[in-house]
């Protein structure tokens, strides 16, 4: 399963160690790393790229989502500069397809305070335990988002991602050693809370759309009641169109 991951560290020494762990896991076949970048949070809130040495670097395999995500972590200016630096203007669509949302970016930014470092990577992994266990040992905090082609509305990316990760953790729990169960259970509980929050956001957004639909329909009905013939039929057709548009959006997310 392909994912975007961000691992936050307190200092560059630990981030270097985390980068090396990625290399080891990739070499051992535990995960596959397509692209990885080390970054630091500057005092002004911006992001500074850390030039990875040859011994730590991964080949870039057509990846653009990593650069776009790094740009977003630096705020609006960072997104622009990051996009220009990597030829990624317009690549935010890559993040949408990757399931990256405001919630995910905010979670990472909350953890990545000034002076901290992070490794951002595009990886494939079958289980979260190999990566999580190694990073926890050196103080890394792991954030991940499953790359998906979810075509629903923005917040539903959170719902879909949380459900997918919960299912993976539950499957992993069945084969986990006893010392990992508490960690996995804590992860499932945290995801359950996020899922509830994201689901409530979806409900609220749906209610707003329904209220907007109802207001439009009522306004059109009031006007249609004052008309006759073709003009009235035209407004009635618009009422049907408004209702149909709402139903299509509701079905899409």
Beta strands, then each sheet from edge to edge (+ up, - down):
strand 1: 2-9
strand 2: 31-41
strand 3: 47-50
strand 4: 117-125
strand 5: 141-146
sheet 1: 3+ 2- 4+ 1- 5+
end
